[in-house]
Amino acid sequence: MSKNRWLFGSQKYLEPWRKEYFKQFDDPRIQLAAHGMLAANAHNMQPWKIKLDQADPMVFYLYADPERRSKEVDPLNRQFMVTQGTFLGYVEIAGEEMGFRSVIEFFPEGDFDEHNSTESMKTRPVAKIRLTKGVPQHNPLYDFMFLHGTDRNAYQPDKLSLDQVTRLESLHRDLDLRVKVYQDSENLKKLSDIAMKAATIEGGVIRVMKETEDIFRANEYQKNQYRYGFSVESQGTSGVMVHIMQDLVTLMPSLNQGKAASDRFIQSARISIEHTPAMAMIISKDNRPISQVKSGILYSRFVLEAHRLGLVLQPMSQALEEYPEMEEPYRRIHQEYAPDGETIQMLFRVGRPTKAAPPSMRRSVMELIIE
């Protein structure tokens, strides 16, 4: 394989980010799925499946793909289910723009079997989406769907304005969730300490870091081959440095494995946390799958509204993860910020960007379609 092919491929993995991408498909359900797959998703696994109703051309179903779970970092599938909601959030907004009202029925065939969730995911949809044709209504959030939802770079030090905070904290309107933005020094320090402690723990858990290594795509060839997972861009690298780092990691894979990968992860987390003017949470009353899915819908709204306000986000998920080594940060953050039995579904940093974040890999929308 030539070096040029490693480094300078055709970047098919970026095609879904083109604004015209969805227009090559005639079925409006596939067109909406092409928008949904741009949503932020845990570990960029894109764990969605779409089944088109053969009897009704205005109905389709969203299934969770159990083969795309992150079993080590997300053993209880909470992040996995939040990711189902981020997809639905984008579908709703794209539908408005295209002249469709999306009526979403959650778990139309019942919740997953808690004793055999993997098998029930294959047969029970997360949501049934019924489209009603209407008049296209421009949604001001639509244009921001084509910007990458996660920015791991340092943020500018400016605090959010009262208007920005008010807008962001009001996005929960119909979802029975709550959003809270923190930018005072006391809470920001407390949350930064928790986030840094959690990132340090995660960097030291070999099986979790190995799971991340296994979905790292070192160069253009691998990114085109897989079209999901992580890359040097997802570590905050941009511009010409992308090609330099890809060259190095391709020739010396050990640079992104083992202790080197762990150290880089912890250092990246430290830089991000030290350059964060605000943090925010999405909190649900319980931890049922439907609450997790709704949290994802709300997170998609937050991402797009943040872009409209000139802001960007990055999830800081480690302290919310449920594997054994993370027990202390998980308990601490819930005792401090959700003491009455609520669940913090999302913790993320918010701020004004210092530079543009490159888009991440996306699969072809047709890979999501199942019989």
ChimeraX attribute file (.defattr): number of C-alpha atoms within 10 A of each C-alpha:
attribute: neighborCount
match mode: 1-to-1
recipient: residues
	/A:1	6
	/A:2	6
	/A:3	12
	/A:4	11
	/A:5	13
	/A:6	18
	/A:7	21
	/A:8	12
	/A:9	15
	/A:10	12
	/A:11	15
	/A:12	17
	/A:13	22
	/A:14	17
	/A:15	15
	/A:16	20
	/A:17	21
	/A:18	9
	/A:19	12
	/A:20	9
	/A:21	15
	/A:22	19
	/A:23	12
	/A:24	9
	/A:25	14
	/A:26	9
	/A:27	13
	/A:28	18
	/A:29	23
	/A:30	22
	/A:31	20
	/A:32	24
	/A:33	25
	/A:34	26
	/A:35	27
	/A:36	25
	/A:37	24
	/A:38	26
	/A:39	32
	/A:40	27
	/A:41	24
	/A:42	22
	/A:43	20
	/A:44	19
	/A:45	23
	/A:46	27
	/A:47	24
	/A:48	24
	/A:49	23
	/A:50	23
	/A:51	18
	/A:52	19
	/A:53	16
	/A:54	10
	/A:55	7
	/A:56	9
	/A:57	13
	/A:58	18
	/A:59	19
	/A:60	21
	/A:61	24
	/A:62	25
	/A:63	23
	/A:64	25
	/A:65	19
	/A:66	19
	/A:67	11
	/A:68	14
	/A:69	22
	/A:70	20
	/A:71	15
	/A:72	18
	/A:73	23
	/A:74	18
	/A:75	15
	/A:76	16
	/A:77	21
	/A:78	20
	/A:79	26
	/A:80	29
	/A:81	25
	/A:82	26
	/A:83	31
	/A:84	32
	/A:85	30
	/A:86	27
	/A:87	28
	/A:88	28
	/A:89	23
	/A:90	26
	/A:91	27
	/A:92	21
	/A:93	26
	/A:94	28
	/A:95	26
	/A:96	19
	/A:97	19
	/A:98	18
	/A:99	16
	/A:100	23
	/A:101	22
	/A:102	22
	/A:103	14
	/A:104	16
	/A:105	14
	/A:106	19
	/A:107	18
	/A:108	14
	/A:109	13
	/A:110	11
	/A:111	17
	/A:112	19
	/A:113	12
	/A:114	8
	/A:115	8
	/A:116	9
	/A:117	15
	/A:118	17
	/A:119	12
	/A:120	17
	/A:121	17
	/A:122	15
	/A:123	12
	/A:124	20
	/A:125	24
	/A:126	28
	/A:127	24
	/A:128	21
	/A:129	24
	/A:130	20
	/A:131	20
	/A:132	14
	/A:133	14
	/A:134	12
	/A:135	12
	/A:136	14
	/A:137	15
	/A:138	15
	/A:139	13
	/A:140	12
	/A:141	18
	/A:142	18
	/A:143	15
	/A:144	15
	/A:145	21
	/A:146	16
	/A:147	18
	/A:148	21
	/A:149	25
	/A:150	22
	/A:151	27
	/A:152	23
	/A:153	26
	/A:154	20
	/A:155	25
	/A:156	16
	/A:157	15
	/A:158	11
	/A:159	16
	/A:160	19
	/A:161	9
	/A:162	9
	/A:163	10
	/A:164	16
	/A:165	18
	/A:166	13
	/A:167	14
	/A:168	20
	/A:169	18
	/A:170	13
	/A:171	17
	/A:172	19
	/A:173	10
	/A:174	9
	/A:175	13
	/A:176	12
	/A:177	18
	/A:178	18
	/A:179	21
	/A:180	16
	/A:181	22
	/A:182	18
	/A:183	18
	/A:184	12
	/A:185	11
	/A:186	10
	/A:187	16
	/A:188	20
	/A:189	14
	/A:190	12
	/A:191	23
	/A:192	21
	/A:193	14
	/A:194	19
	/A:195	25
	/A:196	22
	/A:197	18
	/A:198	25
	/A:199	24
	/A:200	19
	/A:201	16
	/A:202	23
	/A:203	22
	/A:204	16
	/A:205	15
	/A:206	13
	/A:207	13
	/A:208	17
	/A:209	20
	/A:210	16
	/A:211	14
	/A:212	18
	/A:213	18
	/A:214	11
	/A:215	16
	/A:216	20
	/A:217	23
	/A:218	22
	/A:219	25
	/A:220	23
	/A:221	21
	/A:222	18
	/A:223	25
	/A:224	19
	/A:225	14
	/A:226	15
	/A:227	23
	/A:228	22
	/A:229	21
	/A:230	21
	/A:231	23
	/A:232	21
	/A:233	21
	/A:234	21
	/A:235	15
	/A:236	17
	/A:237	18
	/A:238	17
	/A:239	11
	/A:240	8
	/A:241	12
	/A:242	17
	/A:243	19
	/A:244	13
	/A:245	20
	/A:246	21
	/A:247	19
	/A:248	16
	/A:249	18
	/A:250	17
	/A:251	12
	/A:252	11
	/A:253	12
	/A:254	13
	/A:255	15
	/A:256	20
	/A:257	19
	/A:258	15
	/A:259	15
	/A:260	11
	/A:261	18
	/A:262	22
	/A:263	16
	/A:264	16
	/A:265	18
	/A:266	20
	/A:267	16
	/A:268	17
	/A:269	21
	/A:270	17
	/A:271	14
	/A:272	21
	/A:273	25
	/A:274	14
	/A:275	15
	/A:276	25
	/A:277	22
	/A:278	26
	/A:279	24
	/A:280	23
	/A:281	21
	/A:282	22
	/A:283	23
	/A:284	23
	/A:285	15
	/A:286	15
	/A:287	15
	/A:288	13
	/A:289	20
	/A:290	18
	/A:291	23
	/A:292	27
	/A:293	27
	/A:294	27
	/A:295	32
	/A:296	29
	/A:297	25
	/A:298	25
	/A:299	27
	/A:300	26
	/A:301	20
	/A:302	23
	/A:303	26
	/A:304	27
	/A:305	21
	/A:306	23
	/A:307	20
	/A:308	15
	/A:309	14
	/A:310	12
	/A:311	19
	/A:312	27
	/A:313	27
	/A:314	20
	/A:315	19
	/A:316	23
	/A:317	18
	/A:318	24
	/A:319	27
	/A:320	24
	/A:321	23
	/A:322	18
	/A:323	17
	/A:324	9
	/A:325	14
	/A:326	20
	/A:327	14
	/A:328	13
	/A:329	22
	/A:330	21
	/A:331	15
	/A:332	14
	/A:333	19
	/A:334	17
	/A:335	13
	/A:336	11
	/A:337	16
	/A:338	16
	/A:339	12
	/A:340	9
	/A:341	12
	/A:342	15
	/A:343	21
	/A:344	25
	/A:345	25
	/A:346	22
	/A:347	22
	/A:348	19
	/A:349	28
	/A:350	26
	/A:351	24
	/A:352	22
	/A:353	18
	/A:354	13
	/A:355	12
	/A:356	13
	/A:357	21
	/A:358	17
	/A:359	18
	/A:360	24
	/A:361	28
	/A:362	24
	/A:363	23
	/A:364	17
	/A:365	23
	/A:366	13
	/A:367	10
	/A:368	20
	/A:369	16
	/A:370	11
	/A:371	8
